[in-house]
Every structure is written in C-alpha cells, then in structure tokens.
C-alpha cells in the first residue's frame, strides 16, 4: 500500500537521475522516488516563503511611499 510522502521525505524523494543504469533499486510499496523530478516540494515551499516575504515587504514599502486618497504620503 502506497502511503504517500512523509514530511521528512519532502526533499529526499526528488532525484534527477535520467540514466536508468545509475538509478538504485527500491521497493515502491515502502517509499516513493521520482528519478525525473526537477524541483522537490521542499524547494517549492522555500520559494513560496521567500516570495511571500518579498511581496509583504514590497506591500509595506508601497503603502508608505504612495500617496493615499488625500494625496498625502507617510
């Protein structure tokens, strides 16, 4: 029975090994490995966090420099 990914496997399942001779053997009923994966879930989560922080800082910056409805800046 395939149980999916555990939280500690979010970066270890993604291996970019296109050559089948270099790939190791594993039991698919106990673990999931993708040999054609390019971007792991761990990397995607890190990118989302960095984007969120960047957009949040940009929103705070624009909120302070752009004039409001009374044409006044902070």
PQR file with spaces between the fields and no chain letter, atoms N, CA, C, O and H, PARSE charges and radii, in Angstrom:
ATOM       1  N    UNK     1       0.842   -1.179    0.000 -0.4000 1.5000
ATOM       2  CA   UNK     1       0.000    0.000    0.000 -0.0000 2.0000
ATOM       3  C    UNK     1       0.883    1.237    0.000  0.5500 1.7000
ATOM       4  O    UNK     1       1.759    1.378    0.853 -0.5500 1.4000
ATOM       5  N    UNK     2       0.660    2.120   -0.939 -0.4000 1.5000
ATOM       6  CA   UNK     2       1.424    3.354   -1.045 -0.0000 2.0000
ATOM       7  C    UNK     2       0.836    4.379   -0.085  0.5500 1.7000
ATOM       8  O    UNK     2      -0.339    4.733   -0.192 -0.5500 1.4000
ATOM       9  H    UNK     2      -0.051    2.005   -1.632  0.4000 1.0000
ATOM      10  N    UNK     3       1.645    4.853    0.847 -0.4000 1.5000
ATOM      11  CA   UNK     3       1.138    5.762    1.868 -0.0000 2.0000
ATOM      12  C    UNK     3       1.393    7.217    1.527  0.5500 1.7000
ATOM      13  O    UNK     3       0.876    8.093    2.220 -0.5500 1.4000
ATOM      14  H    UNK     3       2.599    4.565    0.933  0.4000 1.0000
ATOM      15  N    UNK     4       2.159    7.511    0.502 -0.4000 1.5000
ATOM      16  CA   UNK     4       2.466    8.892    0.144 -0.0000 2.0000
ATOM      17  C    UNK     4       3.765    9.353    0.766  0.5500 1.7000
ATOM      18  O    UNK     4       4.581    8.545    1.210 -0.5500 1.4000
ATOM      19  H    UNK     4       2.578    6.799   -0.060  0.4000 1.0000
ATOM      20  N    UNK     5       3.944   10.656    0.793 -0.4000 1.5000
ATOM      21  CA   UNK     5       5.177   11.229    1.322 -0.0000 2.0000
ATOM      22  C    UNK     5       5.000   11.636    2.772  0.5500 1.7000
ATOM      23  O    UNK     5       3.972   12.198    3.152 -0.5500 1.4000
ATOM      24  H    UNK     5       3.281   11.312    0.433  0.4000 1.0000
ATOM      25  N    UNK     6       6.003   11.349    3.571 -0.4000 1.5000
ATOM      26  CA   UNK     6       6.049   11.877    4.923 -0.0000 2.0000
ATOM      27  C    UNK     6       6.715   13.242    4.868  0.5500 1.7000
ATOM      28  O    UNK     6       7.372   13.574    3.881 -0.5500 1.4000
ATOM      29  H    UNK     6       6.837   10.892    3.263  0.4000 1.0000
ATOM      30  N    UNK     7       6.553   14.033    5.915 -0.4000 1.5000
ATOM      31  CA   UNK     7       7.103   15.381    5.939 -0.0000 2.0000
ATOM      32  C    UNK     7       8.627   15.357    5.835  0.5500 1.7000
ATOM      33  O    UNK     7       9.214   16.248    5.220 -0.5500 1.4000
ATOM      34  H    UNK     7       6.019   13.764    6.717  0.4000 1.0000
ATOM      35  N    UNK     8       9.270   14.364    6.420 -0.4000 1.5000
ATOM      36  CA   UNK     8      10.733   14.303    6.364 -0.0000 2.0000
ATOM      37  C    UNK     8      11.248   13.816    5.009  0.5500 1.7000
ATOM      38  O    UNK     8      12.457   13.832    4.775 -0.5500 1.4000
ATOM      39  H    UNK     8       8.793   13.641    6.920  0.4000 1.0000
ATOM      40  N    UNK     9      10.364   13.387    4.119 -0.4000 1.5000
ATOM      41  CA   UNK     9      10.765   12.941    2.780 -0.0000 2.0000
ATOM      42  C    UNK     9      10.510   14.006    1.718  0.5500 1.7000
ATOM      43  O    UNK     9      10.623   13.713    0.528 -0.5500 1.4000
ATOM      44  H    UNK     9       9.383   13.373    4.309  0.4000 1.0000
ATOM      45  N    UNK    10      10.175   15.219    2.106 -0.4000 1.5000
ATOM      46  CA   UNK    10       9.779   16.235    1.127 -0.0000 2.0000
ATOM      47  C    UNK    10      10.915   16.649    0.199  0.5500 1.7000
ATOM      48  O    UNK    10      10.656   17.229   -0.856 -0.5500 1.4000
ATOM      49  H    UNK    10      10.083   15.458    3.073  0.4000 1.0000
ATOM      50  N    UNK    11      12.163   16.369    0.559 -0.4000 1.5000
ATOM      51  CA   UNK    11      13.267   16.696   -0.350 -0.0000 2.0000
ATOM      52  C    UNK    11      14.021   15.455   -0.821  0.5500 1.7000
ATOM      53  O    UNK    11      14.755   15.523   -1.807 -0.5500 1.4000
ATOM      54  H    UNK    11      12.373   15.898    1.416  0.4000 1.0000
ATOM      55  N    UNK    12      13.857   14.336   -0.143 -0.4000 1.5000
ATOM      56  CA   UNK    12      14.650   13.148   -0.499 -0.0000 2.0000
ATOM      57  C    UNK    12      14.036   12.320   -1.620  0.5500 1.7000
ATOM      58  O    UNK    12      14.730   11.486   -2.200 -0.5500 1.4000
ATOM      59  H    UNK    12      13.262   14.281    0.658  0.4000 1.0000
ATOM      60  N    UNK    13      12.765   12.516   -1.945 -0.4000 1.5000
ATOM      61  CA   UNK    13      12.128   11.700   -2.981 -0.0000 2.0000
ATOM      62  C    UNK    13      12.513   12.156   -4.378  0.5500 1.7000
ATOM      63  O    UNK    13      12.442   11.372   -5.324 -0.5500 1.4000
ATOM      64  H    UNK    13      12.201   13.193   -1.474  0.4000 1.0000
ATOM      65  N    UNK    14      12.917   13.397   -4.521 -0.4000 1.5000
ATOM      66  CA   UNK    14      13.152   14.009   -5.825 -0.0000 2.0000
ATOM      67  C    UNK    14      14.618   13.864   -6.216  0.5500 1.7000
ATOM      68  O    UNK    14      15.488   14.546   -5.673 -0.5500 1.4000
ATOM      69  H    UNK    14      12.975   14.034   -3.753  0.4000 1.0000
ATOM      70  N    UNK    15      14.877   12.978   -7.155 -0.4000 1.5000
ATOM      71  CA   UNK    15      16.235   12.737   -7.623 -0.0000 2.0000
ATOM      72  C    UNK    15      16.244   12.851   -9.143  0.5500 1.7000
ATOM      73  O    UNK    15      15.490   12.148   -9.816 -0.5500 1.4000
ATOM      74  H    UNK    15      14.171   12.425   -7.596  0.4000 1.0000
ATOM      75  N    UNK    16      17.057   13.697   -9.676 -0.4000 1.5000
ATOM      76  CA   UNK    16      17.134   13.875  -11.121 -0.0000 2.0000
ATOM      77  C    UNK    16      18.261   12.992  -11.665  0.5500 1.7000
ATOM      78  O    UNK    16      19.384   13.453  -11.866 -0.5500 1.4000
ATOM      79  H    UNK    16      17.670   14.268   -9.129  0.4000 1.0000
ATOM      80  N    UNK    17      17.941   11.715  -11.898 -0.4000 1.5000
ATOM      81  CA   UNK    17      18.895   10.747  -12.439 -0.0000 2.0000
ATOM      82  C    UNK    17      18.262   10.146  -13.692  0.5500 1.7000
ATOM      83  O    UNK    17      17.569    9.134  -13.596 -0.5500 1.4000
ATOM      84  H    UNK    17      17.029   11.341  -11.735  0.4000 1.0000
ATOM      85  N    UNK    18      18.484   10.750  -14.872 -0.4000 1.5000
ATOM      86  CA   UNK    18      17.801   10.258  -16.073 -0.0000 2.0000
ATOM      87  C    UNK    18      18.334    8.920  -16.593  0.5500 1.7000
ATOM      88  O    UNK    18      17.595    8.183  -17.247 -0.5500 1.4000
ATOM      89  H    UNK    18      19.047   11.573  -14.949  0.4000 1.0000
ATOM      90  N    UNK    19      19.580    8.597  -16.322 -0.4000 1.5000
ATOM      91  CA   UNK    19      20.159    7.347  -16.803 -0.0000 2.0000
ATOM      92  C    UNK    19      19.675    6.189  -15.929  0.5500 1.7000
ATOM      93  O    UNK    19      19.886    6.201  -14.716 -0.5500 1.4000
ATOM      94  H    UNK    19      20.180    9.195  -15.791  0.4000 1.0000
ATOM      95  N    UNK    20      19.032    5.195  -16.533 -0.4000 1.5000
ATOM      96  CA   UNK    20      18.477    4.088  -15.757 -0.0000 2.0000
ATOM      97  C    UNK    20      19.549    3.197  -15.130  0.5500 1.7000
ATOM      98  O    UNK    20      19.274    2.508  -14.149 -0.5500 1.4000
ATOM      99  H    UNK    20      18.861    5.185  -17.518  0.4000 1.0000
ATOM     100  N    UNK    21      20.751    3.200  -15.672 -0.4000 1.5000
ATOM     101  CA   UNK    21      21.824    2.382  -15.072 -0.0000 2.0000
ATOM     102  C    UNK    21      22.319    2.985  -13.761  0.5500 1.7000
ATOM     103  O    UNK    21      22.816    2.257  -12.902 -0.5500 1.4000
ATOM     104  H    UNK    21      20.974    3.760  -16.470  0.4000 1.0000
ATOM     105  N    UNK    22      22.192    4.297  -13.591 -0.4000 1.5000
ATOM     106  CA   UNK    22      22.645    4.953  -12.370 -0.0000 2.0000
ATOM     107  C    UNK    22      21.600    4.953  -11.263  0.5500 1.7000
ATOM     108  O    UNK    22      21.915    5.276  -10.117 -0.5500 1.4000
ATOM     109  H    UNK    22      21.788    4.888  -14.289  0.4000 1.0000
ATOM     110  N    UNK    23      20.380    4.600  -11.583 -0.4000 1.5000
ATOM     111  CA   UNK    23      19.308    4.612  -10.592 -0.0000 2.0000
ATOM     112  C    UNK    23      19.408    3.396   -9.690  0.5500 1.7000
ATOM     113  O    UNK    23      19.728    2.299  -10.147 -0.5500 1.4000
ATOM     114  H    UNK    23      20.124    4.337  -12.513  0.4000 1.0000
ATOM     115  N    UNK    24      19.137    3.592   -8.416 -0.4000 1.5000
ATOM     116  CA   UNK    24      19.190    2.492   -7.469 -0.0000 2.0000
ATOM     117  C    UNK    24      17.824    1.804   -7.410  0.5500 1.7000
ATOM     118  O    UNK    24      16.810    2.380   -7.802 -0.5500 1.4000
ATOM     119  H    UNK    24      18.877    4.484   -8.045  0.4000 1.0000
ATOM     120  N    UNK    25      17.814    0.586   -6.924 -0.4000 1.5000
ATOM     121  CA   UNK    25      16.555   -0.152   -6.805 -0.0000 2.0000
ATOM     122  C    UNK    25      15.920    0.149   -5.447  0.5500 1.7000
ATOM     123  O    UNK    25      16.615    0.371   -4.455 -0.5500 1.4000
ATOM     124  H    UNK    25      18.638    0.118   -6.605  0.4000 1.0000
ATOM     125  N    UNK    26      14.597    0.152   -5.425 -0.4000 1.5000
ATOM     126  CA   UNK    26      13.860    0.426   -4.192 -0.0000 2.0000
ATOM     127  C    UNK    26      12.519   -0.290   -4.249  0.5500 1.7000
ATOM     128  O    UNK    26      12.082   -0.723   -5.316 -0.5500 1.4000
ATOM     129  H    UNK    26      14.032   -0.029   -6.231  0.4000 1.0000
ATOM     130  N    UNK    27      11.879   -0.410   -3.118 -0.4000 1.5000
ATOM     131  CA   UNK    27      10.577   -1.051   -3.023 -0.0000 2.0000
ATOM     132  C    UNK    27       9.503    0.038   -3.104  0.5500 1.7000
ATOM     133  O    UNK    27       9.372    0.832   -2.172 -0.5500 1.4000
ATOM     134  H    UNK    27      12.234   -0.059   -2.252  0.4000 1.0000
ATOM     135  N    UNK    28       8.733    0.093   -4.193 -0.4000 1.5000
ATOM     136  CA   UNK    28       7.750    1.169   -4.337 -0.0000 2.0000
ATOM     137  C    UNK    28       6.602    1.103   -3.340  0.5500 1.7000
ATOM     138  O    UNK    28       5.902    2.098   -3.151 -0.5500 1.4000
ATOM     139  H    UNK    28       8.839   -0.552   -4.950  0.4000 1.0000
ATOM     140  N    UNK    29       6.392   -0.041   -2.699 -0.4000 1.5000
ATOM     141  CA   UNK    29       5.328   -0.105   -1.699 -0.0000 2.0000
ATOM     142  C    UNK    29       5.760    0.488   -0.364  0.5500 1.7000
ATOM     143  O    UNK    29       4.918    0.719    0.505 -0.5500 1.4000
ATOM     144  H    UNK    29       6.960   -0.849   -2.853  0.4000 1.0000
ATOM     145  N    UNK    30       7.056    0.740   -0.183 -0.4000 1.5000
ATOM     146  CA   UNK    30       7.543    1.290    1.076 -0.0000 2.0000
ATOM     147  C    UNK    30       8.009    2.734    0.957  0.5500 1.7000
ATOM     148  O    UNK    30       7.985    3.464    1.948 -0.5500 1.4000
ATOM     149  H    UNK    30       7.739    0.552   -0.888  0.4000 1.0000
ATOM     150  N    UNK    31       8.431    3.164   -0.220 -0.4000 1.5000
ATOM     151  CA   UNK    31       8.885    4.540   -0.390 -0.0000 2.0000
ATOM     152  C    UNK    31       8.612    5.006   -1.809  0.5500 1.7000
ATOM     153  O    UNK    31       8.454    4.199   -2.725 -0.5500 1.4000
ATOM     154  H    UNK    31       8.451    2.571   -1.025  0.4000 1.0000
ATOM     155  N    UNK    32       8.561    6.313   -1.976 -0.4000 1.5000
ATOM     156  CA   UNK    32       8.319    6.897   -3.288 -0.0000 2.0000
ATOM     157  C    UNK    32       9.574    7.636   -3.730  0.5500 1.7000
ATOM     158  O    UNK    32      10.096    8.474   -2.994 -0.5500 1.4000
ATOM     159  H    UNK    32       8.689    6.969   -1.232  0.4000 1.0000
ATOM     160  N    UNK    33      10.060    7.331   -4.927 -0.4000 1.5000
ATOM     161  CA   UNK    33      11.224    8.001   -5.502 -0.0000 2.0000
ATOM     162  C    UNK    33      10.878    8.354   -6.939  0.5500 1.7000
ATOM     163  O    UNK    33      10.352    7.524   -7.681 -0.5500 1.4000
ATOM     164  H    UNK    33       9.636    6.650   -5.525  0.4000 1.0000
ATOM     165  N    UNK    34      11.172    9.572   -7.324 -0.4000 1.5000
ATOM     166  CA   UNK    34      10.936   10.029   -8.687 -0.0000 2.0000
ATOM     167  C    UNK    34      12.284   10.399   -9.288  0.5500 1.7000
ATOM     168  O    UNK    34      12.928   11.338   -8.821 -0.5500 1.4000
ATOM     169  H    UNK    34      11.599   10.246   -6.721  0.4000 1.0000
ATOM     170  N    UNK    35      12.715    9.687  -10.302 -0.4000 1.5000
ATOM     171  CA   UNK    35      14.027    9.921  -10.901 -0.0000 2.0000
ATOM     172  C    UNK    35      14.003   10.988  -11.993  0.5500 1.7000
ATOM     173  O    UNK    35      15.061   11.387  -12.478 -0.5500 1.4000
ATOM     174  H    UNK    35      12.192    8.923  -10.681  0.4000 1.0000
ATOM     175  N    UNK    36      12.837   11.452  -12.386 -0.4000 1.5000
ATOM     176  CA   UNK    36      12.756   12.515  -13.392 -0.0000 2.0000
ATOM     177  C    UNK    36      12.321   13.844  -12.783  0.5500 1.7000
ATOM     178  O    UNK    36      11.970   14.773  -13.510 -0.5500 1.4000
ATOM     179  H    UNK    36      11.977   11.127  -11.992  0.4000 1.0000
ATOM     180  N    UNK    37      12.343   13.938  -11.488 -0.4000 1.5000
ATOM     181  CA   UNK    37      11.912   15.144  -10.776 -0.0000 2.0000
ATOM     182  C    UNK    37      12.983   16.230  -10.881  0.5500 1.7000
ATOM     183  O    UNK    37      14.179   15.946  -10.823 -0.5500 1.4000
ATOM     184  H    UNK    37      12.628   13.183  -10.897  0.4000 1.0000
ATOM     185  N    UNK    38      12.540   17.460  -11.034 -0.4000 1.5000
ATOM     186  CA   UNK    38      13.468   18.575  -11.145 -0.0000 2.0000
ATOM     187  C    UNK    38      13.403   19.469   -9.918  0.5500 1.7000
ATOM     188  O    UNK    38      14.426   19.995   -9.480 -0.5500 1.4000
ATOM     189  H    UNK    38      11.568   17.691  -11.081  0.4000 1.0000
ATOM     190  N    UNK    39      12.202   19.647   -9.355 -0.4000 1.5000
ATOM     191  CA   UNK    39      12.023   20.555   -8.223 -0.0000 2.0000
ATOM     192  C    UNK    39      11.231   19.830   -7.127  0.5500 1.7000
ATOM     193  O    UNK    39      10.093   19.415   -7.345 -0.5500 1.4000
ATOM     194  H    UNK    39      11.371   19.219   -9.711  0.4000 1.0000
ATOM     195  N    UNK    40      11.840   19.685   -5.965 -0.4000 1.5000
ATOM     196  CA   UNK    40      11.185   18.967   -4.877 -0.0000 2.0000
ATOM     197  C    UNK    40      10.192   19.866   -4.152  0.5500 1.7000
ATOM     198  O    UNK    40      10.199   21.086   -4.320 -0.5500 1.4000
ATOM     199  H    UNK    40      12.764   20.022   -5.788  0.4000 1.0000
ATOM     200  N    UNK    41       9.339   19.243   -3.344 -0.4000 1.5000
ATOM     201  CA   UNK    41       8.377   20.015   -2.562 -0.0000 2.0000
ATOM     202  C    UNK    41       9.072   20.935   -1.569  0.5500 1.7000
ATOM     203  O    UNK    41       8.583   22.031   -1.296 -0.5500 1.4000
ATOM     204  H    UNK    41       9.334   18.253   -3.207  0.4000 1.0000
ATOM     205  N    UNK    42      10.191   20.510   -1.032 -0.4000 1.5000
ATOM     206  CA   UNK    42      10.940   21.334   -0.094 -0.0000 2.0000
ATOM     207  C    UNK    42      11.397   22.630   -0.753  0.5500 1.7000
ATOM     208  O    UNK    42      11.286   23.702   -0.159 -0.5500 1.4000
ATOM     209  H    UNK    42      10.589   19.620   -1.254  0.4000 1.0000
ATOM     210  N    UNK    43      11.904   22.536   -1.964 -0.4000 1.5000
ATOM     211  CA   UNK    43      12.334   23.726   -2.695 -0.0000 2.0000
ATOM     212  C    UNK    43      11.144   24.615   -3.044  0.5500 1.7000
ATOM     213  O    UNK    43      11.251   25.839   -2.979 -0.5500 1.4000
ATOM     214  H    UNK    43      11.995   21.665   -2.446  0.4000 1.0000
ATOM     215  N    UNK    44      10.026   24.022   -3.408 -0.4000 1.5000
ATOM     216  CA   UNK    44       8.827   24.805   -3.722 -0.0000 2.0000
ATOM     217  C    UNK    44       8.334   25.548   -2.489  0.5500 1.7000
ATOM     218  O    UNK    44       7.967   26.719   -2.587 -0.5500 1.4000
ATOM     219  H    UNK    44       9.940   23.027   -3.461  0.4000 1.0000
ATOM     220  N    UNK    45       8.318   24.894   -1.331 -0.4000 1.5000
ATOM     221  CA   UNK    45       7.904   25.557   -0.091 -0.0000 2.0000
ATOM     222  C    UNK    45       8.837   26.711    0.251  0.5500 1.7000
ATOM     223  O    UNK    45       8.377   27.767    0.684 -0.5500 1.4000
ATOM     224  H    UNK    45       8.616   23.943   -1.252  0.4000 1.0000
ATOM     225  N    UNK    46      10.136   26.527    0.065 -0.4000 1.5000
ATOM     226  CA   UNK    46      11.089   27.607    0.345 -0.0000 2.0000
ATOM     227  C    UNK    46      10.879   28.784   -0.602  0.5500 1.7000
ATOM     228  O    UNK    46      10.964   29.937   -0.181 -0.5500 1.4000
ATOM     229  H    UNK    46      10.510   25.669   -0.286  0.4000 1.0000
ATOM     230  N    UNK    47      10.607   28.506   -1.868 -0.4000 1.5000
ATOM     231  CA   UNK    47      10.350   29.580   -2.832 -0.0000 2.0000
ATOM     232  C    UNK    47       9.085   30.330   -2.453  0.5500 1.7000
ATOM     233  O    UNK    47       9.058   31.559   -2.523 -0.5500 1.4000
ATOM     234  H    UNK    47      10.538   27.569   -2.209  0.4000 1.0000
ATOM     235  N    UNK    48       8.027   29.615   -2.049 -0.4000 1.5000
ATOM     236  CA   UNK    48       6.788   30.271   -1.627 -0.0000 2.0000
ATOM     237  C    UNK    48       7.013   31.180   -0.423  0.5500 1.7000
ATOM     238  O    UNK    48       6.463   32.280   -0.373 -0.5500 1.4000
ATOM     239  H    UNK    48       8.049   28.617   -1.992  0.4000 1.0000
ATOM     240  N    UNK    49       7.800   30.744    0.534 -0.4000 1.5000
ATOM     241  CA   UNK    49       8.073   31.565    1.716 -0.0000 2.0000
ATOM     242  C    UNK    49       8.862   32.812    1.330  0.5500 1.7000
ATOM     243  O    UNK    49       8.565   33.908    1.806 -0.5500 1.4000
ATOM     244  H    UNK    49       8.247   29.850    0.493  0.4000 1.0000
ATOM     245  N    UNK    50       9.867   32.652    0.469 -0.4000 1.5000
ATOM     246  CA   UNK    50      10.660   33.800    0.031 -0.0000 2.0000
ATOM     247  C    UNK    50       9.792   34.780   -0.757  0.5500 1.7000
ATOM     248  O    UNK    50       9.914   35.991   -0.575 -0.5500 1.4000
ATOM     249  H    UNK    50      10.109   31.762    0.081  0.4000 1.0000
ATOM     250  N    UNK    51       8.922   34.276   -1.623 -0.4000 1.5000
ATOM     251  CA   UNK    51       8.021   35.153   -2.375 -0.0000 2.0000
ATOM     252  C    UNK    51       7.053   35.878   -1.444  0.5500 1.7000
ATOM     253  O    UNK    51       6.792   37.066   -1.633 -0.5500 1.4000
ATOM     254  H    UNK    51       8.823   33.292   -1.771  0.4000 1.0000
ATOM     255  N    UNK    52       6.520   35.183   -0.446 -0.4000 1.5000
ATOM     256  CA   UNK    52       5.594   35.805    0.489 -0.0000 2.0000
ATOM     257  C    UNK    52       6.281   36.941    1.246  0.5500 1.7000
ATOM     258  O    UNK    52       5.721   38.029    1.376 -0.5500 1.4000
ATOM     259  H    UNK    52       6.733   34.218   -0.293  0.4000 1.0000
ATOM     260  N    UNK    53       7.489   36.691    1.743 -0.4000 1.5000
ATOM     261  CA   UNK    53       8.223   37.729    2.470 -0.0000 2.0000
ATOM     262  C    UNK    53       8.541   38.902    1.543  0.5500 1.7000
ATOM     263  O    UNK    53       8.407   40.058    1.942 -0.5500 1.4000
ATOM     264  H    UNK    53       7.944   35.807    1.637  0.4000 1.0000
ATOM     265  N    UNK    54       8.955   38.617    0.326 -0.4000 1.5000
ATOM     266  CA   UNK    54       9.275   39.686   -0.626 -0.0000 2.0000
ATOM     267  C    UNK    54       8.072   40.534   -0.970  0.5500 1.7000
ATOM     268  O    UNK    54       8.168   41.761   -0.984 -0.5500 1.4000
ATOM     269  H    UNK    54       9.063   37.677    0.001  0.4000 1.0000
ATOM     270  N    UNK    55       6.930   39.903   -1.251 -0.4000 1.5000
ATOM     271  CA   UNK    55       5.724   40.673   -1.563 -0.0000 2.0000
ATOM     272  C    UNK    55       5.208   41.433   -0.351  0.5500 1.7000
ATOM     273  O    UNK    55       4.664   42.527   -0.498 -0.5500 1.4000
ATOM     274  H    UNK    55       6.852   38.906   -1.240  0.4000 1.0000
ATOM     275  N    UNK    56       5.369   40.875    0.843 -0.4000 1.5000
ATOM     276  CA   UNK    56       4.943   41.565    2.057 -0.0000 2.0000
ATOM     277  C    UNK    56       5.768   42.829    2.277  0.5500 1.7000
ATOM     278  O    UNK    56       5.216   43.884    2.590 -0.5500 1.4000
ATOM     279  H    UNK    56       5.811   39.987    0.963  0.4000 1.0000
ATOM     280  N    UNK    57       7.084   42.729    2.117 -0.4000 1.5000
ATOM     281  CA   UNK    57       7.958   43.901    2.264 -0.0000 2.0000
ATOM     282  C    UNK    57       7.649   44.926    1.172  0.5500 1.7000
ATOM     283  O    UNK    57       7.625   46.126    1.445 -0.5500 1.4000
ATOM     284  H    UNK    57       7.533   41.872    1.864  0.4000 1.0000
ATOM     285  N    UNK    58       7.420   44.480   -0.031 -0.4000 1.5000
ATOM     286  CA   UNK    58       7.068   45.386   -1.120 -0.0000 2.0000
ATOM     287  C    UNK    58       5.735   46.088   -0.858  0.5500 1.7000
ATOM     288  O    UNK    58       5.601   47.275   -1.159 -0.5500 1.4000
ATOM     289  H    UNK    58       7.440   43.505   -0.253  0.4000 1.0000
ATOM     290  N    UNK    59       4.755   45.386   -0.309 -0.4000 1.5000
ATOM     291  CA   UNK    59       3.470   45.992    0.019 -0.0000 2.0000
ATOM     292  C    UNK    59       3.617   47.048    1.111  0.5500 1.7000
ATOM     293  O    UNK    59       3.009   48.115    1.025 -0.5500 1.4000
ATOM     294  H    UNK    59       4.864   44.423   -0.065  0.4000 1.0000
ATOM     295  N    UNK    60       4.405   46.766    2.121 -0.4000 1.5000
ATOM     296  CA   UNK    60       4.650   47.750    3.185 -0.0000 2.0000
ATOM     297  C    UNK    60       5.351   48.977    2.605  0.5500 1.7000
ATOM     298  O    UNK    60       5.002   50.109    2.941 -0.5500 1.4000
ATOM     299  H    UNK    60       4.899   45.899    2.191  0.4000 1.0000
ATOM     300  N    UNK    61       6.330   48.759    1.743 -0.4000 1.5000
ATOM     301  CA   UNK    61       7.069   49.857    1.126 -0.0000 2.0000
ATOM     302  C    UNK    61       6.145   50.736    0.281  0.5500 1.7000
ATOM     303  O    UNK    61       6.159   51.959    0.423 -0.5500 1.4000
ATOM     304  H    UNK    61       6.613   47.839    1.470  0.4000 1.0000
ATOM     305  N    UNK    62       5.354   50.134   -0.585 -0.4000 1.5000
ATOM     306  CA   UNK    62       4.452   50.911   -1.427 -0.0000 2.0000
ATOM     307  C    UNK    62       3.356   51.586   -0.618  0.5500 1.7000
ATOM     308  O    UNK    62       2.887   52.662   -0.990 -0.5500 1.4000
ATOM     309  H    UNK    62       5.343   49.141   -0.701  0.4000 1.0000
ATOM     310  N    UNK    63       2.946   50.976    0.472 -0.4000 1.5000
ATOM     311  CA   UNK    63       1.947   51.600    1.329 -0.0000 2.0000
ATOM     312  C    UNK    63       2.486   52.876    1.959  0.5500 1.7000
ATOM     313  O    UNK    63       1.722   53.803    2.230 -0.5500 1.4000
ATOM     314  H    UNK    63       3.327   50.102    0.774  0.4000 1.0000
ATOM     315  N    UNK    64       3.774   52.932    2.191 -0.4000 1.5000
ATOM     316  CA   UNK    64       4.359   54.109    2.822 -0.0000 2.0000
ATOM     317  C    UNK    64       4.799   55.179    1.830  0.5500 1.7000
ATOM     318  O    UNK    64       4.866   56.349    2.208 -0.5500 1.4000
ATOM     319  H    UNK    64       4.394   52.179    1.971  0.4000 1.0000
ATOM     320  N    UNK    65       5.099   54.837    0.590 -0.4000 1.5000
ATOM     321  CA   UNK    65       5.587   55.871   -0.336 -0.0000 2.0000
ATOM     322  C    UNK    65       4.527   56.384   -1.303  0.5500 1.7000
ATOM     323  O    UNK    65       4.651   57.501   -1.804 -0.5500 1.4000
ATOM     324  H    UNK    65       5.045   53.887    0.283  0.4000 1.0000
ATOM     325  N    UNK    66       3.490   55.598   -1.578 -0.4000 1.5000
ATOM     326  CA   UNK    66       2.462   56.059   -2.499 -0.0000 2.0000
ATOM     327  C    UNK    66       1.459   56.951   -1.766  0.5500 1.7000
ATOM     328  O    UNK    66       1.121   56.677   -0.614 -0.5500 1.4000
ATOM     329  H    UNK    66       3.390   54.690   -1.171  0.4000 1.0000
ATOM     330  N    UNK    67       0.984   58.005   -2.413 -0.4000 1.5000
ATOM     331  CA   UNK    67       0.022   58.885   -1.739 -0.0000 2.0000
ATOM     332  C    UNK    67      -1.324   58.186   -1.540  0.5500 1.7000
ATOM     333  O    UNK    67      -1.731   57.345   -2.342 -0.5500 1.4000
ATOM     334  H    UNK    67       1.259   58.226   -3.349  0.4000 1.0000
ATOM     335  N    UNK    68      -2.008   58.557   -0.442 -0.4000 1.5000
ATOM     336  CA   UNK    68      -3.321   57.972   -0.164 -0.0000 2.0000
ATOM     337  C    UNK    68      -4.412   58.788   -0.855  0.5500 1.7000
ATOM     338  O    UNK    68      -4.105   59.568   -1.756 -0.5500 1.4000
ATOM     339  H    UNK    68      -1.677   59.240    0.210  0.4000 1.0000
ATOM     340  N    UNK    69      -5.680   58.628   -0.457 -0.4000 1.5000
ATOM     341  CA   UNK    69      -6.771   59.311   -1.130 -0.0000 2.0000
ATOM     342  C    UNK    69      -6.757   60.823   -0.923  0.5500 1.7000
ATOM     343  O    UNK    69      -7.404   61.547   -1.680 -0.5500 1.4000
ATOM     344  H    UNK    69      -5.928   57.994    0.275  0.4000 1.0000
ATOM     345  N    UNK    70      -6.029   61.319    0.090 -0.4000 1.5000
ATOM     346  CA   UNK    70      -5.883   62.751    0.333 -0.0000 2.0000
ATOM     347  C    UNK    70      -4.598   63.311   -0.252  0.5500 1.7000
ATOM     348  O    UNK    70      -4.228   64.455    0.010 -0.5500 1.4000
ATOM     349  H    UNK    70      -5.504   60.730    0.704  0.4000 1.0000
ATOM     350  N    UNK    71      -3.916   62.481   -1.058 -0.4000 1.5000
ATOM     351  CA   UNK    71      -2.664   62.838   -1.718 -0.0000 2.0000
ATOM     352  C    UNK    71      -1.551   63.162   -0.712  0.5500 1.7000
ATOM     353  O    UNK    71      -0.732   64.054   -0.933 -0.5500 1.4000
ATOM     354  H    UNK    71      -4.217   61.552   -1.272  0.4000 1.0000
ATOM     355  N    UNK    72      -1.544   62.413    0.396 -0.4000 1.5000
ATOM     356  CA   UNK    72      -0.545   62.596    1.458 -0.0000 2.0000
ATOM     357  C    UNK    72       0.262   61.309    1.564  0.5500 1.7000
ATOM     358  O    UNK    72      -0.282   60.205    1.564 -0.5500 1.4000
ATOM     359  H    UNK    72      -2.209   61.688    0.575  0.4000 1.0000
ATOM     360  N    UNK    73       1.572   61.485    1.655 -0.4000 1.5000
ATOM     361  CA   UNK    73       2.477   60.331    1.849 -0.0000 2.0000
ATOM     362  C    UNK    73       2.845   60.208    3.319  0.5500 1.7000
ATOM     363  O    UNK    73       2.803   61.195    4.053 -0.5500 1.4000
ATOM     364  H    UNK    73       2.014   62.382    1.655  0.4000 1.0000
ATOM     365  N    UNK    74       3.197   59.038    3.744 -0.4000 1.5000
ATOM     366  CA   UNK    74       3.630   58.854    5.134 -0.0000 2.0000
ATOM     367  C    UNK    74       5.070   59.230    5.285  0.5500 1.7000
ATOM     368  O    UNK    74       5.618   59.143    6.384 -0.5500 1.4000
ATOM     369  H    UNK    74       3.231   58.236    3.148  0.4000 1.0000
